[in-house]
Amino acid sequence: MNISTGEEKNPSVAIVILNWNGKNYLEKFLPAVCASTYSNKRIIVADNASTDDSVKCIQEKFPSVEIIVNGANFGFAKGYNEALKKVSADYYVLLNSDVEVTATWIEPVIQLMESDKMIGACQPKILSYSDKSMFEYAGACGGWIDNFGYPFARGRVFNDCEKDNGQYNDVQECLWASGAALFVRAEVYQSLGGLDEYFFAHQEEIDLCWRMQRTGFKVYAQPASVVYHVGGGTLPKGNNRKTFLNFRNNLVMLYKNLPLGQVLWTIPARIILDAIAAWKELLNGDTGYFFAVLKAHVRFTGWLVSGKKAGTPLPTTSKKITGKYQGCIVWDYFIKKKKTFAEIIGYK
């Protein structure tokens, strides 16, 4: 018979790090994860068929860390889905291998989510590992999207990341929580079918959080929890594969989650905006970017006619989608020269 202590009554948390050839990151950042002060936790590395010595490294240097070995490199979405089928916990934490955590990063998020059972997902404040005074691109302090599906965040608009002066230190609901450090209620994750595996990687967490809101759940950022993200560790910025995935997946996400009436004008408008961006980069000599966007549009069209878009209908809810800006950040950023989240949203 197990004798429970007061600490063990805390919800169970499974920190799951998806890894593909990330031995160096694991060696560097796993010690801090293991030192997290939250007691009722498991630390699991889900290995996506790495060809380096990642698994051997964990076995030898981190014996307390559990290992799940996937049969192939399934990408971010399917890699997590396959691994999490084998994990039992109250909460999952999807944590990138290139994230440095602080000792007490888990407690504030779990306390917030326990205070409201309708919070389906939450993220910490994400700062840059290379400059810890700056917000980091992948989520900053809570993700939003605009009317045309462009993601941005409290602390980051396009490639402009703000200095963290405490301006976003309030707990606030948002549209999406970053996949770099995504806390999610396990039951909700599984009930929604997890991440959309067609995405492979990039923006699948936005799609998941949007689907959560459509079923009545909330998504939050909890800045009392802080982590530091290297960023670009798997597909570095400027990678044409990353460009393709971002543009294709964004269109798929919009089609899946917008009401039909909005789809009919948003998708064509977004394709035009994408084309403008592609031609601009082509004129600047970046042929790879141009063809990545073209390929994204072709593959999106193929997805539309393939029937893959069909899925289980989500239950209807009266909940208003939070974190959706009824404007165009392309216009605000490039024409009106508004460079910060606060300037665009009118946030105080």
C-alpha positions as CSV (number, residue, x, y, z in Angstrom):
1,M,0.0,0.0,0.0
2,N,1.3,3.5,-0.9
3,I,1.1,6.1,1.8
4,S,0.3,9.5,0.4
5,T,1.8,12.7,1.6
6,G,0.4,16.1,1.3
7,E,2.8,16.9,-1.5
8,E,1.7,13.9,-3.5
9,K,-1.8,15.3,-3.6
10,N,-0.6,17.9,-6.1
11,P,-1.7,17.1,-9.6
12,S,0.6,14.8,-11.5
13,V,2.7,16.6,-14.2
14,A,4.5,14.8,-17.0
15,I,7.2,16.9,-18.6
16,V,7.7,15.5,-22.1
17,I,10.6,16.6,-24.2
18,L,10.5,15.6,-27.8
19,N,14.0,15.0,-29.1
20,W,15.6,14.5,-32.5
21,N,19.3,14.5,-32.6
22,G,19.4,17.0,-29.7
23,K,22.0,15.4,-27.5
24,N,23.8,18.7,-26.9
25,Y,20.6,20.4,-25.8
26,L,19.7,17.5,-23.5
27,E,23.1,17.6,-21.8
28,K,22.9,21.3,-21.4
29,F,19.2,21.8,-20.3
30,L,18.0,18.6,-18.7
31,P,19.8,19.2,-15.4
32,A,17.7,22.3,-14.8
33,V,14.5,20.4,-15.7
34,C,15.5,17.6,-13.2
35,A,16.1,20.3,-10.6
36,S,12.5,21.7,-10.9
37,T,11.0,22.0,-7.4
38,Y,7.6,20.6,-8.2
39,S,7.4,17.2,-6.5
40,N,4.7,15.2,-8.3
41,K,6.4,15.2,-11.7
42,R,7.8,12.8,-14.3
43,I,10.4,13.7,-16.8
44,I,10.2,11.9,-20.1
45,V,12.2,12.2,-23.3
46,A,10.3,11.1,-26.4
47,D,13.0,10.4,-29.0
48,N,12.0,10.7,-32.6
49,A,14.4,8.1,-33.9
50,S,17.6,10.1,-33.4
51,T,20.7,9.1,-35.2
52,D,23.0,10.7,-32.6
53,D,23.7,9.3,-29.1
54,S,20.8,11.0,-27.5
55,V,19.2,7.9,-26.0
56,K,22.6,6.5,-24.7
57,C,23.4,9.9,-23.2
58,I,20.1,10.0,-21.2
59,Q,20.5,6.4,-20.0
60,E,24.1,7.1,-18.8
61,K,23.8,10.7,-17.5
62,F,20.1,11.0,-16.5
63,P,18.9,7.7,-15.1
64,S,15.8,9.2,-13.5
65,V,14.6,10.4,-16.9
66,E,12.2,8.1,-18.7
67,I,12.6,7.4,-22.4
68,I,10.0,6.7,-25.1
69,V,11.5,5.8,-28.5
70,N,9.3,6.6,-31.5
71,G,9.7,4.4,-34.6
72,A,10.6,7.2,-36.9
73,N,11.1,11.0,-37.0
74,F,7.4,11.8,-36.9
75,G,7.8,15.5,-36.5
76,F,6.5,17.6,-33.7
77,A,2.8,16.8,-34.0
78,K,2.8,13.1,-34.5
79,G,5.9,12.7,-32.4
80,Y,4.0,14.1,-29.4
81,N,0.8,12.3,-30.1
82,E,2.5,8.9,-30.3
83,A,4.5,9.5,-27.1
84,L,1.6,10.9,-25.1
85,K,-0.6,7.8,-25.8
86,K,1.9,6.1,-23.4
87,V,1.9,8.7,-20.7
88,S,-0.6,9.0,-17.8
89,A,-0.8,12.3,-15.9
90,D,-3.1,15.1,-15.0
91,Y,-1.1,17.6,-17.0
92,Y,1.3,17.3,-19.9
93,V,4.1,19.8,-20.4
94,L,5.3,19.8,-24.0
95,L,8.8,21.2,-23.5
96,N,11.4,22.0,-26.2
97,S,14.8,20.5,-25.7
98,D,16.4,23.9,-26.1
99,V,14.6,25.6,-23.1
100,E,16.3,26.5,-19.9
101,V,13.8,26.3,-17.0
102,T,13.9,28.0,-13.7
103,A,13.5,26.1,-10.4
104,T,9.9,27.1,-9.7
105,W,8.5,27.3,-13.2
106,I,5.9,24.6,-12.8
107,E,4.1,25.7,-9.6
108,P,2.5,29.1,-10.8
109,V,1.1,27.5,-14.0
110,I,-0.4,24.5,-12.2
111,Q,-1.9,26.7,-9.5
112,L,-3.5,28.9,-12.1
113,M,-4.9,25.9,-14.1
114,E,-6.2,24.3,-10.9
115,S,-8.0,27.5,-10.0
116,D,-10.1,27.2,-13.1
117,K,-10.9,23.8,-14.6
118,M,-11.8,25.4,-17.9
119,I,-8.2,26.5,-18.5
120,G,-7.1,23.9,-21.1
121,A,-3.6,25.2,-21.8
122,C,-1.2,27.7,-20.4
123,Q,2.4,28.9,-21.1
124,P,5.0,30.6,-19.0
125,K,6.7,33.9,-19.9
126,I,9.3,32.9,-22.6
127,L,12.5,35.0,-22.7
128,S,15.5,34.7,-24.9
129,Y,18.3,32.4,-23.8
130,S,20.9,34.6,-25.5
131,D,19.6,37.8,-24.0
132,K,17.5,37.2,-20.9
133,S,16.1,40.7,-20.8
134,M,14.3,40.2,-24.1
135,F,11.1,38.3,-25.0
136,E,11.7,35.3,-27.3
137,Y,10.0,34.9,-30.7
138,A,8.2,31.6,-29.9
139,G,5.3,32.8,-27.8
140,A,6.8,35.6,-25.7
141,C,4.0,36.3,-23.1
142,G,1.0,34.8,-24.8
143,G,0.0,34.3,-28.4
144,W,-2.6,36.1,-30.5
145,I,-3.6,36.1,-34.2
146,D,-5.0,38.8,-36.4
147,N,-7.9,38.7,-38.8
148,F,-5.8,37.2,-41.5
149,G,-4.2,34.5,-39.4
150,Y,-0.8,36.1,-38.7
151,P,0.4,35.0,-35.3
152,F,2.0,37.5,-32.9
153,A,2.4,37.7,-29.2
154,R,2.5,39.9,-26.1
155,G,6.2,40.9,-26.5
156,R,6.7,39.9,-30.2
157,V,5.3,41.2,-33.5
158,F,6.7,39.6,-36.6
159,N,10.5,39.5,-35.9
160,D,10.5,42.4,-33.4
161,C,10.9,41.1,-29.9
162,E,10.5,43.6,-27.1
163,K,12.6,44.1,-24.0
164,D,10.9,42.6,-20.9
165,N,10.2,45.6,-18.6
166,G,7.4,43.8,-16.8
167,Q,4.8,45.4,-19.2
168,Y,3.1,42.0,-19.6
169,N,3.4,40.7,-16.1
170,D,-0.4,40.3,-15.7
171,V,-2.0,36.9,-16.0
172,Q,-4.0,37.1,-19.2
173,E,-6.1,34.9,-21.5
174,C,-4.7,34.6,-25.0
175,L,-5.5,32.6,-28.2
176,W,-2.5,30.3,-28.2
177,A,0.2,29.1,-25.8
178,S,3.6,28.4,-27.2
179,G,4.6,24.8,-28.1
180,A,8.1,25.6,-26.7
181,A,6.7,25.2,-23.1
182,L,3.1,24.2,-23.4
183,F,1.2,23.1,-20.3
184,V,-2.0,21.3,-21.3
185,R,-4.7,19.4,-19.4
186,A,-4.1,15.8,-20.4
187,E,-7.8,14.9,-20.7
188,V,-8.5,17.9,-22.9
189,Y,-5.5,17.1,-25.2
190,Q,-6.7,13.5,-25.7
191,S,-10.3,14.4,-26.1
192,L,-9.4,16.8,-29.0
193,G,-7.2,14.2,-30.7
194,G,-4.0,16.0,-29.8
195,L,-2.0,17.9,-32.3
196,D,-3.0,17.8,-36.0
197,E,-0.4,15.4,-37.5
198,Y,-0.8,16.8,-41.0
199,F,1.0,19.9,-39.7
200,F,4.2,17.9,-39.0
201,A,5.7,21.0,-37.2
202,H,4.9,24.7,-36.9
203,Q,1.6,26.3,-35.8
204,E,0.1,23.0,-34.6
205,E,-0.1,24.4,-31.1
206,I,-2.0,27.4,-32.3
207,D,-4.5,25.1,-34.0
208,L,-4.8,23.0,-30.9
209,C,-5.4,26.0,-28.6
210,W,-7.9,27.5,-31.1
211,R,-9.8,24.2,-31.1
212,M,-9.8,24.2,-27.3
213,Q,-11.4,27.6,-27.3
214,R,-14.0,26.5,-29.8
215,T,-15.0,23.7,-27.3
216,G,-15.3,26.2,-24.4
217,F,-11.9,26.0,-22.8
218,K,-9.5,28.9,-22.1
219,V,-5.9,29.5,-22.9
220,Y,-3.6,31.6,-20.6
221,A,-0.2,33.0,-20.2
222,Q,1.2,32.9,-16.6
223,P,4.2,35.3,-16.5
224,A,5.0,34.4,-12.9
225,S,6.6,31.3,-14.5
226,V,9.7,32.1,-16.6
227,V,11.7,30.0,-19.0
228,Y,14.5,30.8,-21.5
229,H,14.3,29.6,-25.1
230,V,17.2,29.2,-27.5
231,G,14.9,29.1,-30.5
232,G,15.3,27.8,-34.1
233,G,17.1,24.7,-32.8
234,T,15.5,22.2,-35.1
235,L,14.7,24.2,-38.3
236,P,16.7,27.5,-38.1
237,K,15.3,30.8,-39.3
238,G,15.7,31.2,-43.1
239,N,15.1,27.5,-43.7
240,N,12.9,27.0,-46.7
241,R,11.3,23.9,-45.1
242,K,10.2,26.1,-42.2
243,T,8.9,28.7,-44.6
244,F,6.8,26.1,-46.4
245,L,5.4,24.6,-43.2
246,N,4.5,28.0,-41.7
247,F,2.6,29.2,-44.8
248,R,0.9,25.9,-45.6
249,N,-0.1,25.2,-42.0
250,N,-1.4,28.7,-41.4
251,L,-3.9,28.3,-44.3
252,V,-5.0,24.8,-43.1
253,M,-5.5,26.2,-39.6
254,L,-7.6,29.1,-40.9
255,Y,-9.8,26.8,-43.0
256,K,-10.3,24.4,-40.0
257,N,-11.2,27.0,-37.4
258,L,-12.9,29.9,-39.0
259,P,-16.6,30.0,-39.7
260,L,-17.4,29.4,-43.3
261,G,-18.5,33.0,-43.9
262,Q,-15.1,34.2,-42.8
263,V,-13.2,31.4,-44.7
264,L,-14.7,32.7,-48.0
265,W,-12.9,36.0,-47.7
266,T,-10.0,35.4,-45.4
267,I,-8.3,32.6,-47.3
268,P,-8.3,34.5,-50.7
269,A,-7.1,37.6,-48.9
270,R,-4.3,35.7,-47.1
271,I,-3.2,34.0,-50.3
272,I,-2.8,37.4,-52.0
273,L,-0.8,38.7,-49.0
274,D,1.4,35.6,-49.1
275,A,2.0,36.2,-52.8
276,I,3.0,39.8,-52.2
277,A,5.5,38.6,-49.6
278,A,6.8,35.9,-51.9
279,W,7.3,38.2,-54.9
280,K,9.1,40.8,-52.6
281,E,11.6,38.1,-51.5
282,L,12.1,37.0,-55.1
283,L,12.9,40.5,-56.1
284,N,15.4,40.6,-53.3
285,G,17.0,37.5,-54.7
286,D,15.5,34.9,-52.3
287,T,14.2,32.3,-54.8
288,G,14.0,29.6,-52.1
289,Y,11.5,31.7,-50.1
290,F,9.4,32.3,-53.2
291,F,9.1,28.6,-54.2
292,A,8.5,27.6,-50.6
293,V,5.4,29.9,-50.5
294,L,4.3,28.6,-53.9
295,K,4.7,25.0,-52.8
296,A,2.7,25.8,-49.6
297,H,-0.2,27.1,-51.7
298,V,-0.2,24.1,-54.0
299,R,-0.1,21.7,-51.0
300,F,-2.9,23.6,-49.3
301,T,-5.0,23.3,-52.4
302,G,-4.2,19.6,-52.5
303,W,-5.3,19.2,-48.9
304,L,-8.6,20.9,-49.6
305,V,-9.5,18.5,-52.4
306,S,-8.0,15.4,-50.7
307,G,-10.7,15.1,-48.0
308,K,-8.1,15.3,-45.2
309,K,-9.9,18.4,-44.0
310,A,-12.8,16.2,-42.8
311,G,-12.7,15.5,-39.1
312,T,-14.8,15.1,-36.0
313,P,-17.1,18.1,-35.7
314,L,-16.3,20.1,-32.5
315,P,-19.2,20.8,-30.1
316,T,-20.7,24.2,-30.4
317,T,-20.0,26.8,-27.7
318,S,-21.0,30.3,-27.0
319,K,-17.5,31.2,-25.7
320,K,-16.0,34.1,-27.6
321,I,-12.6,33.4,-29.1
322,T,-10.1,35.4,-27.0
323,G,-6.8,36.7,-28.4
324,K,-8.1,37.4,-32.0
325,Y,-7.3,40.9,-33.1
326,Q,-9.9,42.3,-35.5
327,G,-7.3,44.1,-37.6
328,C,-4.3,43.4,-39.9
329,I,-0.9,43.5,-38.3
330,V,0.7,43.7,-41.7
331,W,-0.9,47.1,-42.1
332,D,-0.2,48.1,-38.5
333,Y,3.4,47.0,-38.6
334,F,4.7,47.9,-42.1
335,I,2.5,50.9,-42.9
336,K,1.6,52.5,-39.6
337,K,5.0,51.5,-38.1
338,K,3.5,50.1,-34.9
339,K,6.2,47.7,-33.6
340,T,4.9,46.5,-30.3
341,F,1.9,44.5,-29.1
342,A,0.8,47.4,-26.9
343,E,0.8,49.9,-29.7
344,I,-1.3,47.6,-32.0
345,I,-3.8,46.4,-29.4
346,G,-4.0,49.6,-27.4
347,Y,-2.9,47.5,-24.4
348,K,-2.1,49.2,-21.1
